[in-house]
Amino acid sequence: RADARVVRVLQFNTLAHGLSALPAAPMPFRATAPPSSGGLDRVECPERTLDWERRRWLLLAEVLRHDADVIALQEVDHFADFFEPALDAAGYDALFQPVSAPSSGEKFGGYTDGVALAWRREALGLVRVHAMRAGCAGRASIVATLAPTRAGG
């Protein structure tokens, strides 16, 4: 960036796999609630649109195309097995906080979802994590202080 004092922030809802899979989709765990499409069966071509193997790459491309210094994601599952390594390869460090258990995704046989906070390591460094909380009713939050790195400004 031309001006090191400018920080670009992106907030994005990834619509977790466990919350977007159609009822007939195979899930990794046993469901404790009856399958529900949550209205997502009304989207155009839901089998193609909601297919996680395809959708995850589209999500990553959308998040990265904005060239943000800080990325805040919600309804994130597959953090450890997809988002964290992908963001790391793109030059970001990240934190994840799952929602309180059992999450909606878990109830339908999916992974626990939560929130993630990522920052471009070349520009920013983590100073302090003030709070990482899983609240009631499927809420989660991360509060952190970031500061410019010497390399980034």
PASEBA-1860 file (N, C-alpha, C; in nm, 3 decimals):
! residues 153
1> RADARVVR> 0.084/-0.118/0.000/0.000/0.000/0.000/0.089/0.125/0.000 ~ 0.044/0.226/-0.069/0.120/0.351/-0.075/0.125/0.418/0.061 ~ 0.016/0.409/0.137/0.009/0.472/0.268/-0.001/0.363/0.374 ~ 0.105/0.344/0.453/0.109/0.237/0.553/0.007/0.257/0.664 ~ -0.050/0.379/0.673/-0.150/0.404/0.778/-0.288/0.356/0.738 ~ -0.305/0.318/0.612/-0.435/0.272/0.563/-0.442/0.121/0.580 ~ -0.550/0.075/0.639/-0.572/-0.068/0.660/-0.704/-0.104/0.593 ~ -0.698/-0.201/0.505/-0.819/-0.248/0.437/-0.874/-0.367/0.515
9> VLQFNTLA> -1.003/-0.361/0.551/-1.069/-0.464/0.631/-1.183/-0.525/0.550 ~ -1.192/-0.656/0.553/-1.301/-0.729/0.488/-1.374/-0.812/0.592 ~ -1.505/-0.801/0.596/-1.589/-0.887/0.678/-1.671/-0.971/0.581 ~ -1.679/-1.103/0.607/-1.744/-1.191/0.510/-1.809/-1.310/0.582 ~ -1.931/-1.341/0.543/-2.001/-1.458/0.595/-1.980/-1.572/0.496 ~ -1.913/-1.679/0.539/-1.881/-1.789/0.448/-1.994/-1.890/0.433 ~ -2.100/-1.877/0.511/-2.210/-1.974/0.513/-2.153/-2.115/0.530 ~ -2.129/-2.151/0.653/-2.062/-2.277/0.688/-2.121/-2.397/0.614
17> HGLSALPA> -2.035/-2.488/0.579/-2.075/-2.612/0.512/-2.185/-2.683/0.589 ~ -2.169/-2.693/0.720/-2.268/-2.762/0.802/-2.403/-2.692/0.804 ~ -2.406/-2.566/0.767/-2.531/-2.491/0.764/-2.588/-2.479/0.624 ~ -2.511/-2.517/0.524/-2.554/-2.497/0.386/-2.570/-2.626/0.307 ~ -2.532/-2.738/0.365/-2.543/-2.864/0.292/-2.691/-2.904/0.280 ~ -2.727/-2.954/0.165/-2.865/-3.001/0.145/-2.889/-3.127/0.227 ~ -3.013/-3.155/0.264/-3.042/-3.269/0.350/-2.986/-3.402/0.299 ~ -2.979/-3.421/0.169/-2.929/-3.548/0.115/-2.777/-3.554/0.109
25> APMPFRAT> -2.708/-3.443/0.135/-2.562/-3.441/0.127/-2.501/-3.524/0.239 ~ -2.395/-3.600/0.210/-2.329/-3.676/0.316/-2.259/-3.582/0.414 ~ -2.273/-3.609/0.542/-2.208/-3.528/0.644/-2.112/-3.616/0.722 ~ -2.008/-3.559/0.781/-1.905/-3.640/0.845/-1.946/-3.704/0.979 ~ -2.048/-3.650/1.044/-2.085/-3.699/1.177/-2.234/-3.730/1.183 ~ -2.273/-3.800/1.289/-2.414/-3.834/1.307/-2.492/-3.710/1.348 ~ -2.602/-3.686/1.280/-2.686/-3.570/1.310/-2.771/-3.597/1.433 ~ -2.798/-3.494/1.510/-2.887/-3.504/1.626/-3.018/-3.430/1.600
33> APPSSGGL> -3.028/-3.365/1.485/-3.150/-3.294/1.446/-3.189/-3.340/1.306 ~ -3.317/-3.337/1.274/-3.358/-3.378/1.139/-3.297/-3.286/1.034 ~ -3.263/-3.341/0.917/-3.203/-3.258/0.813/-3.295/-3.143/0.772 ~ -3.235/-3.031/0.740/-3.311/-2.913/0.699/-3.229/-2.836/0.597 ~ -3.295/-2.789/0.496/-3.224/-2.708/0.397/-3.223/-2.561/0.436 ~ -3.298/-2.524/0.537/-3.303/-2.386/0.582/-3.342/-2.288/0.472 ~ -3.416/-2.338/0.374/-3.457/-2.253/0.263/-3.356/-2.248/0.150 ~ -3.240/-2.311/0.171/-3.136/-2.306/0.068/-3.167/-2.392/-0.053
41> DRVECPER> -3.268/-2.477/-0.042/-3.307/-2.558/-0.158/-3.376/-2.472/-0.264 ~ -3.404/-2.347/-0.230/-3.468/-2.255/-0.326/-3.368/-2.176/-0.408 ~ -3.239/-2.191/-0.377/-3.139/-2.122/-0.459/-3.129/-2.191/-0.594 ~ -3.086/-2.118/-0.693/-3.072/-2.174/-0.827/-2.963/-2.281/-0.826 ~ -2.993/-2.397/-0.880/-2.898/-2.510/-0.889/-2.831/-2.539/-0.754 ~ -2.909/-2.572/-0.649/-2.850/-2.587/-0.516/-2.742/-2.695/-0.509 ~ -2.756/-2.804/-0.585/-2.655/-2.910/-0.579/-2.518/-2.858/-0.623 ~ -2.518/-2.769/-0.721/-2.392/-2.713/-0.770/-2.350/-2.593/-0.685
49> TLDWERRR> -2.443/-2.506/-0.653/-2.414/-2.383/-0.580/-2.364/-2.412/-0.438 ~ -2.419/-2.511/-0.372/-2.387/-2.538/-0.232/-2.285/-2.650/-0.212 ~ -2.238/-2.709/-0.320/-2.139/-2.817/-0.310/-2.010/-2.763/-0.248 ~ -1.977/-2.815/-0.130/-1.863/-2.762/-0.054/-1.733/-2.776/-0.131 ~ -1.710/-2.887/-0.198/-1.583/-2.908/-0.268/-1.560/-2.801/-0.373 ~ -1.663/-2.752/-0.434/-1.653/-2.645/-0.533/-1.659/-2.507/-0.466 ~ -1.752/-2.491/-0.374/-1.780/-2.362/-0.314/-1.662/-2.309/-0.232 ~ -1.587/-2.397/-0.166/-1.477/-2.350/-0.081/-1.373/-2.270/-0.161
57> WLLLAEVL> -1.344/-2.315/-0.283/-1.246/-2.244/-0.365/-1.300/-2.110/-0.412 ~ -1.430/-2.104/-0.439/-1.492/-1.978/-0.478/-1.492/-1.879/-0.361 ~ -1.520/-1.930/-0.241/-1.516/-1.846/-0.121/-1.376/-1.789/-0.100 ~ -1.275/-1.875/-0.108/-1.138/-1.830/-0.088/-1.100/-1.724/-0.192 ~ -1.133/-1.748/-0.317/-1.102/-1.652/-0.423/-1.170/-1.518/-0.397 ~ -1.295/-1.522/-0.353/-1.369/-1.398/-0.324/-1.305/-1.322/-0.208 ~ -1.267/-1.393/-0.103/-1.205/-1.328/0.012/-1.070/-1.267/-0.028 ~ -0.989/-1.341/-0.101/-0.855/-1.293/-0.135/-0.854/-1.183/-0.242
65> RHDADVIA> -0.954/-1.180/-0.326/-0.953/-1.081/-0.435/-0.964/-0.937/-0.385 ~ -1.008/-0.918/-0.262/-1.022/-0.784/-0.206/-0.893/-0.731/-0.146 ~ -0.790/-0.816/-0.141/-0.657/-0.773/-0.097/-0.660/-0.702/0.038 ~ -0.737/-0.759/0.131/-0.754/-0.698/0.263/-0.634/-0.722/0.353 ~ -0.609/-0.628/0.442/-0.507/-0.645/0.545/-0.561/-0.724/0.662 ~ -0.690/-0.704/0.690/-0.758/-0.775/0.798/-0.884/-0.839/0.740 ~ -0.903/-0.967/0.774/-1.020/-1.040/0.726/-1.095/-1.095/0.848 ~ -1.222/-1.062/0.858/-1.308/-1.114/0.964/-1.412/-1.204/0.896
73> LQEVDHFA> -1.414/-1.331/0.935/-1.506/-1.428/0.876/-1.603/-1.478/0.981 ~ -1.727/-1.499/0.939/-1.826/-1.559/1.028/-1.886/-1.681/0.961 ~ -1.951/-1.765/1.042/-2.005/-1.893/0.996/-1.897/-1.974/0.923 ~ -1.782/-1.984/0.987/-1.668/-2.057/0.932/-1.662/-2.195/0.994 ~ -1.666/-2.298/0.911/-1.623/-2.431/0.954/-1.512/-2.471/0.859 ~ -1.454/-2.585/0.875/-1.337/-2.625/0.795/-1.224/-2.524/0.811 ~ -1.210/-2.467/0.931/-1.101/-2.372/0.954/-0.967/-2.443/0.949 ~ -0.950/-2.545/1.033/-0.820/-2.613/1.043/-0.784/-2.690/0.917
81> DFFEPALD> -0.883/-2.744/0.848/-0.852/-2.827/0.731/-0.863/-2.754/0.598 ~ -0.905/-2.628/0.598/-0.908/-2.553/0.472/-0.868/-2.407/0.489 ~ -0.947/-2.330/0.562/-0.924/-2.186/0.566/-0.789/-2.148/0.626 ~ -0.751/-2.209/0.738/-0.624/-2.172/0.800/-0.505/-2.200/0.708 ~ -0.492/-2.321/0.652/-0.377/-2.343/0.563/-0.382/-2.259/0.435 ~ -0.502/-2.235/0.382/-0.514/-2.154/0.261/-0.476/-2.009/0.289 ~ -0.524/-1.955/0.400/-0.488/-1.818/0.436/-0.339/-1.806/0.469 ~ -0.283/-1.907/0.534/-0.141/-1.908/0.564/-0.059/-1.903/0.435
89> AAGYDALF> -0.098/-1.982/0.337/-0.028/-1.983/0.208/-0.039/-1.848/0.137 ~ -0.146/-1.774/0.165/-0.166/-1.643/0.104/-0.101/-1.531/0.186 ~ -0.031/-1.565/0.296/0.041/-1.465/0.374/-0.031/-1.411/0.495 ~ -0.131/-1.484/0.545/-0.208/-1.438/0.661/-0.185/-1.528/0.782 ~ -0.186/-1.468/0.899/-0.198/-1.540/1.025/-0.344/-1.530/1.066 ~ -0.391/-1.626/1.146/-0.534/-1.624/1.178/-0.563/-1.688/1.312 ~ -0.675/-1.647/1.370/-0.731/-1.705/1.493/-0.871/-1.755/1.460 ~ -0.915/-1.856/1.535/-1.049/-1.910/1.518/-1.113/-1.929/1.654
97> QPVSAPSS> -1.240/-1.894/1.664/-1.317/-1.918/1.786/-1.447/-1.987/1.748 ~ -1.464/-2.114/1.791/-1.590/-2.182/1.762/-1.705/-2.124/1.844 ~ -1.826/-2.138/1.791/-1.943/-2.099/1.867/-1.964/-2.200/1.979 ~ -2.052/-2.166/2.071/-2.079/-2.257/2.182/-2.139/-2.387/2.130 ~ -2.106/-2.496/2.196/-2.153/-2.629/2.155/-2.290/-2.657/2.217 ~ -2.372/-2.733/2.151/-2.352/-2.781/2.014/-2.394/-2.674/1.914 ~ -2.312/-2.656/1.813/-2.343/-2.557/1.710/-2.452/-2.612/1.618 ~ -2.512/-2.523/1.542/-2.614/-2.567/1.446/-2.556/-2.666/1.347
105> GEKFGGYT> -2.434/-2.640/1.301/-2.369/-2.732/1.208/-2.352/-2.870/1.267 ~ -2.313/-2.877/1.393/-2.298/-3.007/1.461/-2.432/-3.081/1.470 ~ -2.538/-3.008/1.497/-2.670/-3.072/1.509/-2.709/-3.143/1.381 ~ -2.665/-3.089/1.266/-2.699/-3.149/1.137/-2.591/-3.245/1.087 ~ -2.493/-3.277/1.173/-2.390/-3.374/1.137/-2.265/-3.313/1.077 ~ -2.253/-3.180/1.083/-2.136/-3.113/1.027/-2.037/-3.073/1.134 ~ -1.943/-2.992/1.094/-1.840/-2.942/1.184/-1.892/-2.823/1.263 ~ -1.824/-2.791/1.373/-1.855/-2.672/1.450/-1.814/-2.550/1.369
113> DGVALAWR> -1.902/-2.451/1.363/-1.863/-2.328/1.295/-1.827/-2.223/1.399 ~ -1.775/-2.113/1.352/-1.735/-2.006/1.441/-1.693/-1.884/1.363 ~ -1.608/-1.803/1.425/-1.557/-1.682/1.361/-1.406/-1.692/1.350 ~ -1.353/-1.624/1.250/-1.208/-1.621/1.230/-1.164/-1.477/1.207 ~ -1.046/-1.447/1.254/-0.984/-1.318/1.232/-0.847/-1.345/1.172 ~ -0.820/-1.287/1.055/-0.692/-1.307/0.988/-0.631/-1.171/0.955 ~ -0.499/-1.165/0.952/-0.430/-1.041/0.920/-0.308/-1.073/0.835 ~ -0.279/-0.983/0.742/-0.164/-1.000/0.653/-0.036/-0.984/0.738
121> REALGLVR> 0.039/-1.092/0.750/0.154/-1.091/0.842/0.265/-0.996/0.797 ~ 0.273/-0.966/0.669/0.374/-0.872/0.619/0.344/-0.729/0.665 ~ 0.218/-0.699/0.691/0.179/-0.563/0.728/0.146/-0.545/0.875 ~ 0.090/-0.650/0.937/0.041/-0.639/1.074/0.087/-0.755/1.160 ~ 0.101/-0.727/1.288/0.135/-0.832/1.384/0.035/-0.831/1.499 ~ 0.016/-0.948/1.558/-0.074/-0.959/1.672/-0.004/-0.907/1.797 ~ -0.064/-0.809/1.861/-0.010/-0.753/1.985/-0.070/-0.828/2.104 ~ -0.202/-0.842/2.101/-0.269/-0.904/2.216/-0.407/-0.954/2.177
129> VHAMRAGC> -0.442/-1.069/2.230/-0.579/-1.118/2.218/-0.648/-1.077/2.348 ~ -0.749/-0.996/2.336/-0.820/-0.947/2.455/-0.928/-1.045/2.497 ~ -0.994/-1.106/2.400/-1.102/-1.198/2.433/-1.131/-1.288/2.313 ~ -1.151/-1.412/2.344/-1.203/-1.507/2.247/-1.314/-1.579/2.321 ~ -1.437/-1.553/2.280/-1.550/-1.605/2.357/-1.648/-1.679/2.270 ~ -1.703/-1.784/2.328/-1.819/-1.851/2.269/-1.935/-1.818/2.361 ~ -2.029/-1.743/2.311/-2.144/-1.704/2.392/-2.259/-1.801/2.375 ~ -2.369/-1.769/2.435/-2.488/-1.852/2.421/-2.550/-1.828/2.284
137> AGRASIVA> -2.641/-1.913/2.247/-2.717/-1.901/2.122/-2.628/-1.897/1.999 ~ -2.521/-1.977/1.999/-2.438/-1.989/1.881/-2.358/-1.866/1.845 ~ -2.317/-1.790/1.942/-2.239/-1.669/1.915/-2.093/-1.692/1.951 ~ -2.006/-1.619/1.882/-1.864/-1.624/1.911/-1.803/-1.490/1.873 ~ -1.692/-1.456/1.937/-1.625/-1.331/1.903/-1.475/-1.342/1.931 ~ -1.401/-1.260/1.861/-1.257/-1.245/1.883/-1.231/-1.095/1.892 ~ -1.163/-1.053/1.997/-1.120/-0.914/2.013/-0.969/-0.915/2.024 ~ -0.901/-0.846/1.934/-0.755/-0.848/1.932/-0.702/-0.711/1.894
145> TLAPTRAG> -0.577/-0.686/1.933/-0.506/-0.566/1.892/-0.398/-0.607/1.793 ~ -0.396/-0.538/1.680/-0.295/-0.559/1.576/-0.215/-0.431/1.562 ~ -0.089/-0.443/1.524/-0.006/-0.324/1.502/0.076/-0.344/1.376 ~ 0.112/-0.233/1.311/0.196/-0.245/1.192/0.329/-0.312/1.223 ~ 0.374/-0.395/1.131/0.506/-0.456/1.146/0.608/-0.361/1.086 ~ 0.733/-0.382/1.115/0.838/-0.297/1.056/0.837/-0.310/0.904 ~ 0.817/-0.432/0.856/0.816/-0.455/0.710/0.697/-0.389/0.645 ~ 0.583/-0.387/0.717/0.461/-0.333/0.660/0.442/-0.184/0.681
153> G> 0.526/-0.121/0.754/0.506/0.023/0.773/0.575/0.064/0.897
END
